[in-house]
């Protein structure tokens, strides 16, 4: 019925205008969320970054810098370290979905460092039962990454790093006669970090920080043979911060970060309806030359036609460049695709930390908005970090009311002096 009403409206408009043979019926689209494969790569794996609003590209160095900006490792005062983290996911519904990670880094010398990390995302156990007499079939879909990075200090205040990543996604459920395969691909990160010298101001000392990262730059992949190609969540991160150093015991770090997916925006799709004006009299005719009627005025209807925007069926390199100018809403929509986060970190004697952060994503691009709180404690070579998330959006976060924690073992602390 709705389709007939649309046809009537289009026909009335056509018969009262000059000859025209194409009409585009555009559906209402209030949101255009960009979707990618392996979205677990966008989950903050460590409690410190999570407590500051899911940021880490420009914060001070720590053992988890591999996940955000490995360039920071050449500014670490610790020779090497091992870090582990655990993040429950959808904890209010299930207890076996989680993200875990382990990271090792080593500052080789004053000019270079390397790191390696492993992340594992478990979607829990899924039980299939054919009937009450059959033995249950247990499936455990999961995804994982294995990373390695190398960092080089290019000047006293600036370093860059390159990270290589192997990614494996095993989400298929193997039952019956279906053909089960595992998706495998690779990605690259390119990052940079700036850390200024400590400067004296009127009532305090201070230090500027800045960083950038292009993450998960790699080829598209498919989850099943002959299936749809998926972009990796290629991400651009830009951030800056300032450390207020009040005295030898008290320090406050303020950091701001912006991020954007370097993935094409989905175009606006609709139906394109074609009419005919055979005799040039300004009236739309059917193929036989007779005046058009509601039954035969449509010569051809093309569904899923791109009405606005650009085709997002491109390779990943073209997708990166296209992502800066393909939003159907123009520049205003491109700006909506940026997320931002603001984070605070107060340190007392470098032994206790209190953190707070806010993350914001536009309503039409996912509507993730949340506040986060966290704390950190240091005892000898051990750091313990905790974080907690409060959703500020009508779209509830899967990490709502989730306590995340991280452990770091610092080896060779104080071997390097950067402060």
C-alpha positions as CSV (number, residue, x, y, z in Angstrom):
1,X,0.0,0.0,0.0
2,X,2.8,2.5,1.0
3,X,4.6,1.7,-2.3
4,X,1.4,2.5,-4.3
5,X,1.1,5.8,-2.5
6,X,4.7,6.7,-3.3
7,X,4.1,5.8,-7.0
8,X,1.0,8.1,-7.1
9,X,2.9,11.0,-5.5
10,X,5.8,10.6,-8.0
11,X,3.4,10.3,-11.0
12,X,1.5,13.5,-10.0
13,X,4.7,15.4,-9.7
14,X,5.9,14.1,-13.1
15,X,2.7,14.9,-15.0
16,X,2.9,18.5,-13.8
17,X,6.5,19.2,-14.8
18,X,8.6,19.1,-17.8
19,X,9.7,15.8,-19.3
20,X,11.8,13.9,-16.8
21,X,12.5,10.2,-16.7
22,X,14.3,9.4,-13.4
23,X,13.0,9.7,-9.9
24,X,14.8,8.7,-6.7
25,X,12.8,7.5,-3.8
26,X,15.0,8.1,-0.8
27,X,14.3,6.4,2.5
28,X,14.6,8.3,5.8
29,X,18.0,7.7,7.2
30,X,18.7,9.5,10.5
31,X,21.9,7.5,11.3
32,X,24.8,6.3,9.2
33,X,26.9,4.2,11.6
34,X,30.2,2.9,10.1
35,X,30.6,-0.8,10.7
36,X,33.7,-2.9,10.4
37,X,35.0,-6.4,11.1
38,X,36.7,-7.4,14.3
39,X,35.3,-4.5,16.4
40,X,36.8,-5.9,19.5
41,X,40.0,-4.0,18.5
42,X,38.3,-0.8,19.5
43,X,37.7,-2.0,23.1
44,X,40.2,-0.3,25.6
45,X,42.2,-3.3,26.9
46,X,43.8,-1.7,30.0
47,X,42.2,-0.1,33.0
48,X,44.3,3.1,33.0
49,X,43.2,4.0,29.5
50,X,39.6,3.0,30.2
51,X,39.5,5.2,33.3
52,X,40.5,8.2,31.3
53,X,37.8,7.8,28.6
54,X,39.4,5.2,26.3
55,X,42.5,7.2,25.5
56,X,46.2,6.5,25.3
57,X,47.8,8.0,22.2
58,X,49.2,11.1,24.1
59,X,49.2,10.0,27.8
60,X,52.5,9.4,29.6
61,X,54.3,6.1,28.9
62,X,53.2,2.9,30.5
63,X,53.5,-0.9,29.9
64,X,50.3,-0.9,27.8
65,X,51.5,1.7,25.3
66,X,51.7,-1.1,22.7
67,X,47.9,-0.9,22.5
68,X,47.7,2.8,21.8
69,X,51.1,4.3,20.8
70,X,54.2,2.2,21.1
71,X,56.3,5.3,20.3
72,X,56.1,6.1,24.0
73,X,58.3,3.2,25.0
74,X,61.5,5.2,24.3
75,X,60.4,7.7,26.9
76,X,59.9,5.1,29.6
77,X,61.9,5.3,32.8
78,X,61.5,1.6,33.2
79,X,63.8,-0.7,31.4
80,X,61.2,-3.4,30.7
81,X,57.9,-4.7,31.9
82,X,55.1,-7.3,31.7
83,X,51.5,-6.2,31.8
84,X,48.3,-8.3,31.9
85,X,44.7,-7.1,31.8
86,X,41.1,-8.5,32.0
87,X,37.9,-6.8,30.8
88,X,34.6,-8.5,31.4
89,X,32.2,-7.8,28.5
90,X,28.4,-7.8,28.8
91,X,28.9,-8.8,32.4
92,X,25.3,-8.0,33.4
93,X,24.1,-10.7,31.0
94,X,26.8,-13.4,30.9
95,X,30.0,-14.2,32.8
96,X,32.1,-15.9,30.1
97,X,32.6,-13.1,27.5
98,X,35.8,-11.2,28.1
99,X,38.9,-9.4,26.6
100,X,42.3,-10.4,28.0
101,X,45.7,-9.2,27.0
102,X,49.4,-9.6,27.9
103,X,52.1,-7.2,26.9
104,X,55.9,-7.3,27.2
105,X,58.2,-4.3,26.4
106,X,61.9,-3.7,26.5
107,X,63.7,-0.4,26.1
108,X,66.8,-1.6,24.4
109,X,68.8,1.6,24.9
110,X,68.4,5.4,24.8
111,X,67.2,5.4,21.2
112,X,65.1,2.3,20.7
113,X,62.7,-0.2,22.1
114,X,60.5,-3.2,21.1
115,X,57.3,-4.7,22.4
116,X,55.1,-7.7,21.8
117,X,51.5,-8.3,22.9
118,X,48.7,-10.8,22.7
119,X,45.0,-10.1,22.9
120,X,42.2,-12.6,23.2
121,X,38.5,-11.9,22.9
122,X,36.3,-14.8,24.0
123,X,32.6,-14.8,23.1
124,X,31.9,-17.6,25.7
125,X,30.6,-21.1,25.2
126,X,27.5,-21.6,23.0
127,X,25.6,-24.9,23.4
128,X,23.7,-26.6,20.6
129,X,21.2,-29.3,21.4
130,X,19.4,-31.1,18.6
131,X,16.9,-32.8,21.0
132,X,16.6,-33.9,24.6
133,X,18.4,-37.2,23.9
134,X,21.3,-35.8,22.0
135,X,24.7,-34.8,23.4
136,X,25.2,-31.1,23.5
137,X,27.6,-29.6,21.1
138,X,29.7,-26.8,22.6
139,X,31.2,-24.1,20.4
140,X,33.6,-21.3,21.7
141,X,33.9,-18.5,19.1
142,X,36.9,-16.2,19.7
143,X,39.2,-13.7,18.1
144,X,42.8,-12.9,18.8
145,X,45.7,-10.7,17.8
146,X,49.5,-11.0,18.1
147,X,51.5,-7.8,17.8
148,X,55.1,-6.8,17.6
149,X,56.5,-3.3,17.5
150,X,59.8,-1.4,17.1
151,X,60.3,2.2,18.3
152,X,63.1,4.6,17.3
153,X,63.8,7.9,19.0
154,X,64.4,10.5,16.3
155,X,65.2,13.4,18.6
156,X,65.3,14.2,22.3
157,X,61.6,15.0,22.3
158,X,60.1,12.8,19.5
159,X,59.9,9.1,18.6
160,X,58.1,7.0,16.1
161,X,57.1,3.3,16.0
162,X,55.8,0.7,13.6
163,X,53.8,-2.3,14.7
164,X,52.8,-5.4,12.8
165,X,49.7,-7.4,13.8
166,X,48.5,-10.9,13.0
167,X,44.7,-11.2,13.4
168,X,42.6,-14.3,13.6
169,X,38.8,-14.3,13.8
170,X,37.1,-17.6,14.5
171,X,33.4,-16.7,14.9
172,X,31.8,-19.5,12.8
173,X,29.7,-22.1,14.5
174,X,30.6,-25.6,13.3
175,X,27.5,-27.8,13.3
176,X,25.9,-29.9,10.6
177,X,27.5,-30.0,7.2
178,X,28.4,-26.4,7.0
179,X,31.9,-25.4,5.8
180,X,33.7,-23.7,8.6
181,X,36.8,-21.5,8.0
182,X,38.7,-19.0,10.1
183,X,39.4,-15.4,9.0
184,X,43.1,-14.5,9.0
185,X,44.6,-11.1,8.1
186,X,47.3,-8.7,9.1
187,X,47.5,-5.0,10.0
188,X,50.0,-2.2,10.6
189,X,50.2,0.6,13.1
190,X,52.2,3.8,12.4
191,X,52.6,6.1,15.5
192,X,54.5,9.1,16.8
193,X,54.9,10.7,20.3
194,X,56.3,14.0,21.5
195,X,57.3,14.7,25.1
196,X,58.6,18.1,25.9
197,X,61.2,19.2,28.5
198,X,60.0,20.2,31.9
199,X,59.5,24.0,32.0
200,X,59.1,26.3,34.9
201,X,56.0,28.5,35.1
202,X,54.9,30.9,37.8
203,X,53.5,28.5,40.4
204,X,54.4,25.1,39.0
205,X,56.4,23.3,36.4
206,X,54.9,21.7,33.4
207,X,55.5,19.5,30.4
208,X,53.6,19.2,27.0
209,X,52.8,15.8,25.4
210,X,51.4,15.0,22.0
211,X,50.8,11.9,19.9
212,X,49.3,10.4,16.8
213,X,48.5,6.9,15.6
214,X,47.1,5.2,12.5
215,X,46.0,1.8,13.7
216,X,44.8,-1.4,12.0
217,X,45.8,-0.4,8.5
218,X,45.4,-3.6,6.5
219,X,43.5,-5.4,3.8
220,X,39.8,-6.3,3.9
221,X,38.8,-9.8,4.8
222,X,35.9,-12.2,4.7
223,X,34.4,-14.3,7.5
224,X,33.2,-17.0,5.0
225,X,34.1,-18.1,1.5
226,X,32.4,-15.9,-1.0
227,X,31.0,-13.7,1.7
228,X,31.1,-9.9,2.1
229,X,34.5,-8.2,2.4
230,X,34.9,-6.4,5.7
231,X,37.1,-3.4,6.5
232,X,39.4,-3.6,9.5
233,X,38.7,-0.8,12.1
234,X,41.4,1.5,10.7
235,X,41.6,4.3,13.2
236,X,43.2,7.8,13.2
237,X,44.0,9.1,16.7
238,X,45.3,12.5,17.6
239,X,45.9,13.7,21.1
240,X,47.7,16.3,23.3
241,X,48.2,16.8,27.0
242,X,49.9,18.8,29.7
243,X,51.4,17.8,33.0
244,X,51.0,20.2,35.9
245,X,54.0,19.4,38.2
246,X,53.2,21.2,41.4
247,X,56.0,19.7,43.4
248,X,58.0,16.4,43.8
249,X,54.9,14.7,45.2
250,X,51.9,16.0,43.3
251,X,51.3,16.0,39.5
252,X,48.1,16.4,37.5
253,X,47.9,15.3,33.8
254,X,45.2,16.6,31.5
255,X,44.8,14.9,28.1
256,X,42.5,15.4,25.1
257,X,42.1,12.9,22.3
258,X,40.2,12.9,19.0
259,X,39.7,9.8,16.9
260,X,38.1,8.9,13.5
261,X,37.5,5.7,11.7
262,X,39.4,5.7,8.3
263,X,36.6,3.6,6.8
264,X,34.2,4.8,4.0
265,X,30.8,6.1,5.2
266,X,27.8,4.0,4.0
267,X,26.0,5.9,1.2
268,X,22.3,6.7,1.1
269,X,20.5,4.0,-0.8
270,X,17.1,4.1,-2.3
271,X,15.0,3.0,-5.3
272,X,15.5,4.7,-8.7
273,X,12.3,4.6,-10.8
274,X,12.5,5.2,-14.6
275,X,9.7,6.6,-16.7
276,X,9.5,7.3,-20.5
277,X,8.4,10.4,-22.6
278,X,8.3,8.8,-26.1
279,X,6.8,11.6,-28.1
280,X,8.4,14.6,-26.4
281,X,5.2,16.2,-25.4
282,X,6.2,16.7,-21.8
283,X,4.0,13.8,-20.6
284,X,5.5,10.5,-19.3
285,X,4.4,7.6,-21.5
286,X,4.6,3.9,-21.2
287,X,6.8,2.0,-23.7
288,X,3.9,1.8,-26.2
289,X,3.5,5.5,-26.4
290,X,0.2,5.7,-24.6
291,X,-0.3,8.1,-21.8
292,X,1.2,6.7,-18.6
293,X,-1.1,5.0,-16.1
294,X,-0.6,3.7,-12.6
295,X,-0.2,0.2,-14.0
296,X,2.4,0.8,-16.7
297,X,4.3,4.1,-16.2
298,X,7.3,2.5,-14.6
299,X,9.8,1.2,-17.2
300,X,12.5,0.1,-14.7
301,X,13.1,0.2,-11.0
302,X,16.6,-0.1,-9.6
303,X,16.8,-0.9,-5.9
304,X,19.7,-0.1,-3.6
305,X,20.7,2.7,-5.9
306,X,23.3,5.2,-4.4
307,X,21.3,8.4,-4.1
308,X,23.9,10.4,-2.0
309,X,27.4,9.6,-1.0
310,X,30.0,7.4,-2.6
311,X,30.3,3.7,-3.2
312,X,32.1,2.1,-0.2
313,X,33.0,-1.1,-2.1
314,X,36.7,0.0,-2.5
315,X,40.0,-1.4,-1.3
316,X,41.4,-0.4,2.1
317,X,43.9,2.1,0.8
318,X,41.3,3.9,-1.3
319,X,38.9,3.7,1.7
320,X,41.3,5.6,3.9
321,X,41.5,8.6,1.6
322,X,37.8,8.4,0.7
323,X,36.8,8.4,4.4
324,X,37.7,12.1,4.7
325,X,35.2,13.3,2.1
326,X,32.5,10.8,1.4
327,X,29.9,11.5,4.0
328,X,26.5,12.2,2.4
329,X,26.0,15.1,4.8
330,X,29.1,16.8,3.7
331,X,31.6,18.5,6.0
332,X,29.2,18.6,8.9
333,X,28.7,14.9,8.8
334,X,32.5,14.3,8.5
335,X,33.0,16.2,11.7
336,X,30.3,14.1,13.4
337,X,32.4,11.0,12.7
338,X,35.1,12.2,15.1
339,X,34.9,11.1,18.7
340,X,36.6,12.9,21.5
341,X,37.7,12.1,25.0
342,X,39.0,14.2,27.9
343,X,41.0,12.5,30.7
344,X,42.5,13.6,34.0
345,X,45.1,11.7,36.0
346,X,46.3,12.9,39.5
347,X,49.5,11.3,40.8
348,X,50.8,11.4,44.4
349,X,54.4,10.4,44.9
350,X,54.1,8.3,41.7
351,X,52.5,5.6,44.0
352,X,48.8,6.5,44.0
353,X,46.8,7.7,41.0
354,X,43.2,8.9,40.7
355,X,41.7,9.1,37.2
356,X,38.6,10.4,35.5
357,X,37.5,10.7,31.9
358,X,34.6,11.4,29.5
359,X,34.1,9.9,26.0
360,X,31.7,11.3,23.4
361,X,30.4,9.9,20.1
362,X,27.8,11.7,18.0
363,X,24.2,10.3,18.2
364,X,24.1,9.5,14.5
365,X,27.4,7.6,14.6
366,X,26.9,5.2,17.5
367,X,25.9,7.4,20.4
368,X,28.5,6.1,22.8
369,X,28.8,8.5,25.7
370,X,30.2,7.6,29.1
371,X,32.0,8.8,32.1
372,X,34.8,6.7,33.7
373,X,36.6,6.6,37.0
374,X,39.6,4.7,38.1
375,X,42.5,4.4,40.5
376,X,46.1,3.0,40.4
377,X,48.3,1.7,43.2
378,X,52.0,1.0,43.1
379,X,53.9,-1.4,45.5
380,X,57.5,-2.1,44.7
381,X,57.6,-3.4,41.1
382,X,53.9,-4.0,40.9
383,X,51.2,-1.6,39.6
384,X,47.5,-2.3,40.0
385,X,45.0,-0.3,38.0
386,X,41.2,-0.4,38.2
387,X,38.4,1.4,36.2
388,X,34.6,1.7,36.2
389,X,32.3,3.0,33.5
390,X,29.1,5.0,33.8
391,X,27.0,5.3,30.6
392,X,25.7,8.8,29.7
393,X,23.8,7.7,26.6
394,X,20.4,6.2,25.9
395,X,22.3,3.5,24.2
396,X,23.6,1.4,27.0
397,X,27.3,0.4,26.8
398,X,28.2,-3.3,27.0
399,X,30.8,-2.3,29.6
400,X,28.2,-0.5,31.8
401,X,28.9,-1.0,35.5
402,X,32.0,-3.2,34.6
403,X,35.1,-3.3,36.8
404,X,38.2,-3.7,34.8
405,X,41.7,-4.3,36.2
406,X,45.3,-4.4,35.0
407,X,48.6,-5.6,36.5
408,X,52.0,-4.4,35.5
409,X,55.4,-5.8,36.7
410,X,58.1,-3.2,36.2
411,X,61.6,-4.6,35.6
412,X,64.6,-2.3,35.9
413,X,62.8,0.7,37.1
414,X,64.8,3.9,37.3
415,X,67.4,2.8,34.8
416,X,66.5,5.6,32.5
417,X,65.8,9.3,33.4
418,X,63.3,11.2,31.4
419,X,61.9,13.6,33.9
